[in-house]
């Protein structure tokens, strides 16, 4: 099931209000820095060679999240442009749209009351983004006086936070994985986040994502383009089509 939801409408969703505000603030910081380097190529530079290496997720190329160029399974993929994934029964999907430009800026997956919002960004060849983005997230949470901690999970280091909403305290997970010249970020909210079975289901969903960066030069932290699927899941592009 697919849908479209504007970011203005999403801010009216009280259940996830604080979590969304945090995500928006971090994303705006990313875009500010992206503008500063808009004239730079993402090819290897002297600065890249001196940069701190990526926090590589062990087994990522075999277990995901995958790069489009390394994904060899024969199953069809639902195509959102830079983000693709295999169809999953019972999964509700919506594309978040920025107002007033109507530009798609994120994809949100909902399964049994748990939401996973994902975005993919361009990254340098050698320098990872998750370490720096994670620091920005914790700074934003600290400014909101939200309880938070870093946690070593199946997907590497992630940030867990407890934010206040009109309906009470909401647990939020921030995920990040560095890939080949891209960075995939996820924000998990909703019900059951303290449940091990729910966490495993979210991890599996996040790992199933395929990122298609493309070969175009892009500034580090530039949001990779998203689009609405033009076909039903059963007719979506096969892997590496």
C-alpha positions, 0 to 999 in steps of 0.5 A: 500500500502506497501513499503520499504525505506532506511534511506539513501534514506529518508535523500534525501527527502528534504521536511522532511530533518530537521525533520528527522535529529532531529529524528535521533539525538534523536534516537541515544541518545536513543541507546547510553543510551540503550547500557550502560544498556544492561546488566540490566533486565527490571524487577522492581528494587529499582531504578524503585520504586524511579523513577518518575511515567509515564505520563499516557495518560488518557483512553489509555487502552480503546482508544489507543494506545493499548497494544497487551495484552489488545486489544480485537477487532475482526478486523484484524491487519496489522502486523509489529512485535512490531507495528500493526494497523487495515487496513485503506483505502487510507493509504500508509505505508512504513518501514524505513530500516537502512543501511547497516544492512537492519534492519527495524527501523521505520514505516511511515504512509502517508495520504493525504500528512501528514506523521506519523513515529512511533517507539516502545521502551522497557521501565521499568515497573514503569518509563516512558520515554516520559518526558526524551525523550521530554527534549532531543527533545527540546534540539536538537531543541534548538541546531538547533535554531528551534522555538518550544514549548510544547503543551497539546493535546489530546495525552498528552504533545507533542512538536511542532516545526518549522524547516527550509527545502529547501522548507521553514518552516516545522511544525513538531509534536513529540508525545509520549505515555508510555504504559505497559513496552513500549514507543511509539514515533511518528513524524508527518510532511508534509502538513496540520499540522496546520489544526484541521481536519488533527490533529484529523486524525493523532491522531486517527491513532496514537491511533489505533496503537497496540504495541506488546512488548513481554515478553523477558527481554529488556534494557530500550530504546531498539528499539522493533523489526520490520518486513515487513508484510508477508500477505495482510491486509485482511489476517493479524493476528486477535487481540490477535491471 
